[in-house]
């Protein structure tokens, strides 16, 4: 398990994340939570504010033939 140090950045504490544990991007927000003696850092969940824009990018014939794999399998009775 990598070891790092806490340091002061203005009025806040900061921690340097080692390269092998770093997130892929630097332009993301993270949330931090204290659980006992642990601090958990994770990316903020994506918002749905652009979901309609993304759906609008599908072609007009997207799934025109439906979903063939949506058939229910026969099941034994209880």
Phi, psi and omega per residue, in radians:
X1 nan 2.182 -3.141
X2 -1.122 2.607 3.092
X3 -2.029 2.403 3.116
X4 -2.376 3.108 -3.111
X5 -2.091 2.658 3.003
X6 -1.573 2.469 3.094
X7 -2.432 2.931 -3.102
X8 -1.629 2.322 3.075
X9 -2.306 1.705 -3.015
X10 1.173 -2.221 3.111
X11 -1.658 0.101 -3.086
X12 -1.964 2.758 2.957
X13 -1.533 2.603 3.105
X14 -2.368 2.791 3.104
X15 -2.340 2.384 3.104
X16 -1.503 2.203 3.133
X17 -1.597 2.112 3.136
X18 -1.024 2.611 -3.057
X19 -0.959 -0.677 -3.093
X20 -1.275 -0.179 3.077
X21 -1.960 -0.008 -3.051
X22 -1.166 2.617 3.027
X23 -1.203 2.757 -3.106
X24 -1.193 -0.490 -3.069
X25 -2.116 2.737 3.086
X26 -1.878 -0.071 -3.060
X27 -1.777 0.459 -3.089
X28 -1.974 2.749 3.056
X29 -1.662 2.578 3.072
X30 -2.205 2.714 3.022
X31 -1.961 2.632 -3.102
X32 -2.199 2.432 -3.075
X33 -2.384 2.400 3.045
X34 -1.662 2.217 3.072
X35 -2.246 1.740 -3.051
X36 1.100 -2.162 3.114
X37 -1.566 -0.007 -3.090
X38 -1.684 2.596 2.933
X39 -1.986 2.201 -3.136
X40 -1.916 2.224 -3.137
X41 -2.032 2.227 3.127
X42 -2.547 2.701 3.105
X43 -1.081 2.536 3.072
X44 -1.198 2.439 3.123
X45 -1.028 2.505 3.120
X46 -1.159 2.471 3.109
X47 -1.520 2.746 -3.114
X48 -1.660 0.296 -3.049
X49 -1.159 -0.340 -3.136
X50 -1.995 0.254 -3.058
X51 -1.135 -0.697 3.140
X52 -1.124 -0.636 3.082
X53 -1.095 -0.728 3.135
X54 -1.181 -0.731 3.094
X55 -1.114 -0.604 3.141
X56 -1.132 -0.313 -3.136
X57 -1.374 -0.217 3.096
X58 -1.220 2.560 3.111
X59 -1.212 2.786 -3.122
X60 -1.078 -0.493 -3.104
X61 -1.667 0.245 3.124
X62 -1.043 2.162 -3.138
X63 1.015 0.529 3.117
X64 -1.065 -0.502 -3.137
X65 -1.563 0.072 3.137
X66 1.365 -2.849 3.130
X67 -2.043 1.944 -3.134
X68 -1.225 -0.443 -3.053
X69 -1.562 0.274 -3.053
X70 -1.647 0.254 -3.115
X71 -1.384 2.380 3.090
X72 -1.371 2.352 3.086
X73 -1.334 2.610 3.058
X74 -1.174 2.438 -3.126
X75 -2.168 2.620 3.053
X76 -1.234 2.554 3.100
X77 -1.229 2.799 3.124
X78 -1.406 nan nan
